[in-house]
Amino acid sequence: MNFKKFLTLLIISLLSFHVFAQHNIKGSFPPLVGQQVKLVGFQDLGIYTIDSAMVSEQGEFTLSYADKDRGMGYLAGEDNKAYFVVLANENIQLKGEVFSVPESIITVSGKENKQFIKYAEEHRKREQALSAWVYLQKIYRGDSLFSIQKYPQQAIEKEMLRIKQEDLDFLNQLDTNTYISWYLPVRGLVSSVSTIAQYRSNEIPATIKAFRELDYTDGRLYKSGLLRETIENHFWLIENSGRSLDSVFIEMNTSIDYKIENLVSDEKKLNQITDFLFKLLEKRSLFGASEYLALKVLNEESCTLNNNLTSQLESYRAMKIGKTAPDFEFNGDVFAPGYATAKSPKKLTDINASYTILVFGSSWCPTCPDELLQIAGLYQKWRKYGMEVIFVSLDEDQDIFKKFVSPFPFISICDYQKWESPVVKSYHVFATPTIFLLDNKREILLRPSSTKQVDAWVDWYLVQENK
């Protein structure tokens, strides 16, 4: 064997050893005798099972994980209650009763796990004390009975600073090569959001800034179980920061700029985060921000989007609020209860209504049947205010379609071409249900995420107008 080939094999061997080197988690939990326990890891926005084992008659089990699993994980028994562990490429030994009572569990060995538990316990107490001091500070500043007492105010402020510094000192003394030295500050940021929004609003700008500065290309984030929460809590805090709606969208758009700039160097992560954030903003009806995200990413020339994401974003660009929706023929089967056969509409522009709700869905869509039944229940109320409903089905079987729409009191159409239907393509529909609210000139007024949102719009605009 020549030297070059030997060196190549040696490198492959060393890399393989690093990726697949095994570490053990040994547990002694007598009440779990005979149960199966599993070790679960985090990957991106999901989870995966790393290992599982049966608890012996002595109440003991051993689970293994590899270097590639480095991050956070949790142990779960048959009741699926989780006990979190740090998968820090170290052997871990635990003793306890059940995973659902963390106070009963002792970490016998595992340096990073011991530090994780110690910080979690101390940080919780510090946060409770800090909230109490914040409450007292407001009283001493806002109540004339106490506001003249300067010494207590100074003492409260001093103690609050001491608590924060003590927490910071713990984090600063951690070895920067450890996983928890990265994880604990990020976890603290994510978990602080509701408290800051409710009790410490002066910290909102700094917290939003900290979210913006997170590195979304860092692989540690994708193994932490915090990826979803970092995005959700970031935008929730902006939404609930006490700003006007216009200001909220300005802040969200700024945060989107930070994310895209950070992610353009990693196309896989860019696609993943954009897809999740776009759906999140749509779900919360934050259409100003979702539109900005769609256009921002579509206009970014230095990255490539996968086909599904491109379809979603192009849908938003082509069918955004304010644009005119295309007219279309009612091809295939048309059911129009309440219309005489001779007067049955043949196309969208035949509908004589002040407003039209277009619903794209199908019998096989998991959420469509429930949404359509809700619409059926509200249909007569909506009709009183000049609104018509058209259901465009993506079904492929005629008998199934007819049976599915038979209870609906509104217009239902189907050409049995599913995603290849011309109307589906012209409206850039990529998922079901998709809903559009149009006025009598076919201008898109709203892209509702649910029937409840449509009904809220009816109550807010139409019912109020007619009072």
C-alpha positions in Angstrom: 0.0 0.0 0.0 1.5 3.4 -1.0 1.8 6.2 1.6 -0.9 8.4 0.0 -3.5 5.6 0.1 -2.6 4.7 3.7 -2.9 8.4 4.7 -6.4 8.6 3.1 -7.6 5.5 4.9 -6.2 6.7 8.2 -8.1 10.1 7.8 -11.3 8.3 6.9 -10.8 6.0 9.9 -10.3 8.9 12.3 -13.3 10.8 11.0 -15.5 7.7 11.3 -14.3 7.2 14.8 -15.1 10.8 15.7 -18.6 10.6 14.2 -19.5 7.2 15.6 -17.7 7.2 18.9 -20.2 6.0 21.6 -21.0 7.5 24.9 -23.3 6.0 27.5 -26.2 7.2 29.7 -26.6 4.8 32.6 -29.7 5.2 34.8 -31.0 3.6 38.0 -34.7 4.2 38.2 -36.4 1.3 40.2 -40.0 2.4 39.6 -39.5 2.0 35.8 -38.7 -1.7 36.0 -39.9 -3.5 32.8 -40.6 -0.3 30.9 -38.9 0.8 27.7 -37.0 4.1 27.9 -35.7 6.0 25.0 -33.2 8.7 24.3 -34.5 11.3 21.8 -32.4 14.0 20.0 -33.2 17.2 18.2 -32.6 17.8 14.5 -33.7 21.1 12.9 -37.4 21.5 13.6 -38.0 17.8 14.5 -36.8 15.0 16.8 -35.4 11.5 16.3 -34.9 8.5 18.5 -31.2 7.9 19.2 -31.5 4.7 21.3 -33.9 2.7 23.5 -33.6 0.0 26.1 -35.7 -2.0 28.6 -35.3 -1.2 32.3 -33.9 -4.3 34.1 -35.3 -6.0 37.2 -32.8 -4.0 39.1 -34.2 -0.7 37.7 -31.2 -0.1 35.5 -30.7 0.8 31.9 -28.0 1.9 29.5 -28.4 4.1 26.4 -25.8 5.1 23.9 -25.3 8.2 21.7 -22.6 9.2 19.3 -20.6 12.4 18.7 -22.9 13.2 15.8 -25.7 13.6 18.3 -24.0 16.3 20.3 -26.6 18.8 21.5 -29.6 18.5 23.7 -31.8 15.4 24.1 -34.3 14.0 26.5 -35.1 10.7 28.2 -38.7 9.4 28.1 -40.5 6.5 29.5 -43.8 4.9 28.5 -45.7 8.0 29.8 -43.7 10.1 27.3 -42.7 12.5 30.1 -39.3 14.1 29.2 -36.2 14.6 31.3 -33.6 16.8 29.4 -30.0 15.9 29.2 -26.9 17.4 27.6 -25.4 15.1 24.9 -22.0 16.6 25.5 -19.8 13.6 24.3 -19.5 12.5 27.9 -20.7 9.5 29.9 -23.7 10.3 32.1 -25.0 8.5 35.2 -28.4 9.3 36.7 -30.3 8.1 39.7 -34.0 8.8 40.4 -37.6 7.8 40.5 -39.4 8.9 37.3 -38.5 11.4 34.5 -41.6 13.5 35.2 -40.2 14.5 38.7 -36.8 16.1 37.9 -36.3 17.1 41.6 -36.0 13.3 42.3 -33.2 12.8 39.9 -29.5 13.0 40.8 -26.8 13.5 38.3 -24.0 11.2 39.6 -21.6 11.9 36.7 -21.4 14.0 33.6 -19.7 17.4 34.1 -21.8 19.4 31.6 -25.0 17.8 32.8 -24.2 18.8 36.4 -23.5 22.4 35.4 -26.7 22.4 33.3 -28.8 21.3 36.4 -27.1 23.7 38.7 -27.7 26.6 36.4 -31.3 25.7 35.7 -32.1 25.6 39.4 -30.2 28.8 40.3 -31.5 30.7 37.3 -35.1 29.9 38.1 -34.7 31.3 41.6 -32.9 34.4 40.3 -35.7 35.0 37.8 -38.3 34.7 40.5 -36.4 37.1 42.8 -35.9 39.5 39.9 -39.6 39.6 39.1 -40.4 40.4 42.8 -37.9 43.2 42.8 -39.3 44.6 39.5 -42.8 44.6 41.1 -41.5 46.5 44.2 -39.5 48.9 42.0 -42.7 49.9 40.2 -44.5 50.5 43.5 -41.6 52.6 44.9 -41.4 54.7 41.7 -45.1 55.1 40.9 -46.9 55.4 44.3 -46.6 58.8 46.0 -46.6 57.0 49.4 -43.2 55.4 48.5 -41.7 57.5 45.7 -40.1 59.9 48.2 -38.0 57.0 49.7 -34.8 57.3 47.7 -32.8 54.8 49.7 -35.1 51.8 49.1 -35.2 52.6 45.4 -31.4 52.6 45.2 -31.2 49.4 47.2 -33.7 47.7 44.9 -31.8 48.7 41.8 -28.5 47.6 43.3 -30.0 44.2 44.2 -31.4 43.8 40.7 -28.0 44.5 39.2 -26.4 42.0 41.6 -28.8 39.2 40.6 -28.2 39.9 36.9 -24.4 40.0 37.4 -24.5 36.7 39.4 -26.3 35.0 36.5 -23.8 36.4 34.0 -20.8 35.4 36.1 -22.0 31.8 36.1 -22.2 31.8 32.3 -18.8 33.5 31.9 -16.9 30.9 33.9 -18.1 28.1 31.7 -15.5 26.5 29.3 -16.2 28.0 25.9 -15.6 24.6 24.3 -18.6 23.1 26.1 -22.1 22.9 24.5 -23.8 24.5 27.5 -21.7 27.6 27.2 -23.5 28.3 24.0 -26.9 26.7 24.9 -27.6 28.3 28.3 -27.6 31.9 27.1 -29.7 31.1 24.1 -32.2 29.1 26.2 -32.3 32.1 28.7 -33.0 34.5 25.8 -35.9 32.3 24.5 -37.5 31.6 27.9 -37.3 35.3 29.1 -39.6 36.6 26.4 -43.0 36.4 28.1 -41.6 37.8 31.4 -39.9 40.7 29.6 -43.0 41.5 27.6 -45.2 41.5 30.8 -43.0 42.9 33.5 -39.7 44.3 32.1 -40.7 46.1 28.9 -37.6 48.4 29.2 -35.6 45.3 28.2 -37.6 44.7 24.9 -35.2 46.6 22.6 -32.1 44.7 23.9 -33.9 41.4 23.7 -35.0 41.9 20.1 -31.4 43.0 19.3 -30.1 39.7 20.9 -32.5 37.7 18.7 -31.3 39.5 15.6 -27.7 38.7 16.4 -28.2 34.9 16.7 -26.3 33.0 14.1 -28.8 30.8 12.2 -26.0 29.0 10.3 -24.6 27.7 13.6 -25.1 23.9 13.7 -25.5 23.9 17.5 -28.9 25.7 17.1 -30.2 22.8 15.0 -29.4 20.3 17.7 -30.8 22.3 20.6 -34.5 21.9 20.3 -34.7 25.7 20.4 -34.8 26.5 16.7 -38.6 26.7 16.5 -38.9 28.8 19.7 -36.2 31.3 18.7 -38.1 32.2 15.6 -41.6 32.2 17.2 -40.6 34.1 20.4 -38.6 36.7 18.4 -41.6 37.7 16.3 -44.1 37.2 19.2 -42.1 39.7 21.2 -42.2 42.3 18.4 -45.9 41.7 17.9 -46.5 42.2 21.6 -44.1 45.0 22.3 -46.8 47.7 22.6 -46.0 49.3 19.2 -48.5 50.5 16.6 -49.2 48.0 13.8 -47.1 50.0 11.3 -44.2 50.1 13.7 -44.6 46.3 14.3 -44.2 45.6 10.6 -41.1 47.9 10.4 -39.5 46.0 13.2 -40.4 42.6 11.7 -39.0 43.6 8.3 -35.8 44.7 10.0 -35.6 41.3 11.7 -36.2 39.6 8.4 -33.4 41.5 6.8 -31.0 40.3 9.6 -32.1 36.7 9.1 -31.8 36.7 5.3 -28.4 38.4 5.4 -27.2 35.8 7.9 -28.6 32.8 6.0 -27.7 33.6 2.3 -24.4 31.6 2.7 -26.3 28.4 3.6 -29.1 27.6 1.1 -30.4 24.6 2.9 -30.9 26.5 6.1 -32.2 29.6 4.2 -34.9 27.4 2.6 -35.8 25.8 5.9 -36.0 29.0 8.0 -37.8 31.0 5.3 -40.4 28.2 4.8 -41.1 28.0 8.6 -41.2 31.8 9.1 -43.4 32.4 6.1 -46.0 29.9 7.4 -45.7 31.4 10.9 -46.4 34.9 9.7 -49.3 33.8 7.5 -50.8 31.8 10.4 -50.7 34.9 12.7 -52.2 37.0 9.9 -49.1 39.2 9.8 -49.4 39.6 6.0 -47.4 42.8 5.8 -44.4 40.9 7.1 -45.0 37.7 5.1 -45.3 39.7 1.9 -42.0 41.5 2.8 -40.3 38.1 3.4 -41.6 36.7 0.2 -40.4 39.6 -2.0 -37.1 39.8 -0.1 -36.2 36.2 -0.7 -37.4 36.1 -4.3 -35.3 39.2 -5.1 -32.2 37.7 -3.4 -29.9 36.7 -6.3 -27.2 35.1 -4.3 -29.3 32.1 -3.2 -31.3 29.2 -4.7 -34.8 28.3 -3.4 -36.3 24.8 -3.7 -39.3 24.4 -5.9 -41.9 24.1 -3.2 -40.8 27.2 -1.4 -40.5 29.1 -4.6 -44.2 28.2 -5.4 -45.3 29.5 -2.0 -43.5 32.8 -2.3 -44.4 33.3 -5.9 -48.0 32.7 -4.9 -47.7 35.6 -2.5 -46.2 37.9 -5.0 -48.7 37.0 -7.7 -51.8 36.9 -5.4 -51.0 39.5 -2.8 -53.6 41.8 -1.3 -54.6 44.6 -3.6 -54.1 42.6 -6.8 -56.9 41.6 -9.1 -57.7 37.9 -9.0 -58.1 36.2 -12.4 -61.5 35.4 -13.8 -62.1 31.7 -14.6 -64.7 29.4 -16.2 -66.6 26.9 -14.1 -65.5 23.8 -15.9 -66.3 20.2 -15.0 -69.0 19.6 -12.5 -70.8 22.5 -10.9 -73.2 22.4 -8.0 -75.0 25.6 -7.4 -77.7 25.2 -4.7 -80.1 28.2 -4.7 -79.6 29.0 -8.4 -82.1 28.0 -11.1 -80.4 25.8 -13.7 -80.8 28.5 -16.4 -79.2 31.1 -14.2 -76.4 29.0 -12.8 -73.1 31.0 -13.0 -70.7 29.9 -15.7 -67.7 31.8 -14.5 -66.5 33.9 -11.6 -67.6 37.3 -13.1 -71.2 35.9 -13.3 -71.4 36.0 -9.5 -73.5 39.0 -8.5 -72.2 39.6 -4.9 -70.5 42.4 -3.1 -67.9 39.9 -1.8 -66.8 36.5 -2.8 -65.0 33.9 -0.7 -62.9 31.4 -2.8 -61.9 28.3 -1.0 -59.5 25.8 -2.6 -59.6 22.4 -0.9 -60.6 18.8 -1.2 -62.1 15.8 0.6 -58.6 14.3 1.2 -57.2 17.4 2.8 -57.0 16.8 6.6 -58.4 20.2 7.7 -60.7 21.1 4.7 -63.8 19.1 5.8 -63.9 20.9 9.2 -63.3 24.4 7.6 -66.0 23.8 5.0 -68.5 22.6 7.6 -67.8 25.8 9.5 -68.3 27.9 6.4 -71.6 26.0 5.7 -72.8 26.9 9.2 -72.0 30.6 8.6 -73.1 30.8 5.0 -76.6 32.2 5.6 -75.2 34.9 7.9 -72.6 35.9 5.3 -75.2 35.9 2.5 -77.2 38.6 4.4 -74.2 40.9 4.0 -73.8 40.3 0.3 -71.1 37.5 0.4 -71.0 34.5 -1.9 -68.9 31.4 -1.4 -67.2 29.3 -4.1 -65.5 26.0 -3.3 -62.9 24.9 -5.9 -62.3 21.2 -5.2 -59.0 19.5 -6.0 -60.6 16.0 -5.9 -60.0 13.5 -8.7 -62.9 11.1 -8.2 -66.4 12.3 -9.3 -68.4 10.1 -6.9 -66.2 11.2 -3.9 -66.6 14.9 -5.0 -70.4 14.7 -5.3 -70.8 13.0 -2.0 -68.4 15.4 -0.3 -70.1 18.6 -1.4 -73.7 17.4 -1.3 -74.3 19.0 2.2 -72.8 22.4 1.3 -75.3 25.2 0.5 -72.7 27.2 -1.6 -71.3 26.8 -5.1 -68.9 23.9 -5.5 -66.9 23.1 -8.7 -64.4 20.5 -9.7 -62.6 19.7 -13.0 -60.8 16.6 -11.5 -57.4 17.8 -12.5 -56.1 18.3 -9.0 -52.9 20.5 -8.9 -52.9 20.6 -12.8 -56.3 22.4 -12.9 -56.0 25.7 -14.8 -57.8 27.6 -12.0 -55.5 26.1 -9.3 -52.5 27.2 -11.3 -53.8 30.6 -12.1 -54.3 31.3 -8.4 -50.9 29.8 -7.6 -52.4 27.4 -5.0 -49.7 25.2 -3.4 -51.6 24.0 -0.3 -55.1 23.3 0.9 -57.1 24.9 2.2 -56.3 28.2 0.5 -58.8 31.1 0.9 -59.2 34.4 -0.9 -61.6 37.2 -0.1 -62.5 39.3 -3.2 -64.6 42.4 -3.7 -67.1 42.8 -6.6 -64.2 43.9 -8.8 -62.2 40.8 -8.0 -59.6 42.8 -5.9 -58.0 40.6 -3.3 -59.0 42.1 0.1 -57.7 39.4 2.4 -55.9 36.0 2.3 -57.6 34.5 5.4 -55.8 31.6 7.2 -59.1 30.2 8.5 -62.9 30.4 8.5 -62.7 32.2 11.9 -60.7 35.0 10.4 -63.3 35.4 7.6 -66.1 35.6 10.1 -64.1 38.1 12.2 -63.7 40.3 9.1 -67.5 40.0 8.4 -68.3 41.1 12.0 -65.8 43.9 12.0 -66.5 45.4 8.6 -69.8 44.3 7.3 -71.9 44.0 10.5 -70.6 47.4 11.7 -71.4 49.0 8.3 -75.0 47.8 8.4 -75.7 49.0 12.0 
